[in-house]
Amino acid sequence: MSASDNENEDGNRPKPNLIDENKGLHPLFWDALPEDADQDPAFAALQALDEDLTPEERAENYKTQGNNKLRLAQSDKADAAARRTILREAVQSYSNGLEVHATNPRLNSVLHANRAHVHLLLGNFRKAFEDSLAAKHLDPGNLKAIFRGARAALKLGLWEQCLFFCEEGRAVDPRSSEFDALAKEAISKLEERRQQEERITAQAEAEAVPARMLADVLLARGCKLTRPQVALGSRTKPTLNPDGSLTWPVLLMYPESGQQDMVEAFGEEDTFNEHLDIMFGPDAPQLQWDEAGNYTRDRIELYYLAHAGRPLNRDQLVQAMQGRWPQGFDDM
C-alpha cells in the first residue's frame, strides 16, 4: 500500500472516525455513542446500573462524561466539524447532570461552570454568562465560574459586569493575576464608550443651537405652535432669515377635490391676498385638476383654524425645530 492510500486530496492524513474507534472497547471508553448502542450488552448493563445510583452519583457520572467529551473535542482526534459536535454533546452531558437535581450545591456549581466553559468555546456567550451566574450563586467561591463569567461579560459588551466579576475573583484569590487582562480590556472599552457618548452629546448640542435660536425667536414673536398636523415634505418648519425675519411653509388644501398646494416661503409680513392674487390671478395657469375652471380669484374663499391643539413648551418646540417628534405628545 502506498503512502497516498492513507492521505486525502490535500495530502493530509484523514481524521479517524470516532464512532468506528469505539469498536472493541467497553462502553465506558466510548468517545461517541453509536446508533446500535442499545444492542451492546455492556452498555445495557451500564444503563441498568445507572438507575440504581443516587442523584449525586448520576450527576458525577454526567460530569465525567462531559469532561471526557471536552478533552476529546480539544484533542487532535477531532476536526472542526467533529469538534463542534462533541462540544454540543458535552453541553448535553452537563445538562443531564443538572437535570437529576442533585442536592450538592458545589457539584451543581461545577456542572454550570463547566457548561459555561463549553458555551464559551462554542461562542454562546449569553448562555455562558447565565451559567456562570448560576454557578457563582451556588458556590460564591467558584473561581472558574467567576473567570468564565468575566470572559462572557466581556464578549457581550457588559463591561461593568466584567469588572464586577474581576473584583469578585480577586477577592476570592488575591494572588490571581488572570483577571488583570480582562479588567484592563473592560476599562478600555468603557473609556471608548464614554468618549463616544461625549462626542454624540457634543454633536447633539451643536445641532440644537440653531433650533434653540429659532424657538426663542418664535416665542418672542408670540407664536404658539402645536404638534405637526400634516406632513409638508422637507419643509416642515419656519426659517430664520439673516435679517431676523421669519419665512413659513404654508399648506393650502382644497377639500372639494382633495388636492393641495404648498407655499414654501411665506414671509411673516406677507398677506394671503398677495399670494392668492399670484396663484389665481388672470395671468396664472389653470390648475390641471380644475378642468371646469371653478377656482378663480373672485371665487376663492380662505378658511383657517387657530387654537387647534395644545401649544408646545420651549423644550418641545426645540425638538420640533430639529425635526423630531416632541416628547410628551405620543398620547395626544
Disulfide bonds with the S-S distance in Angstrom:
none
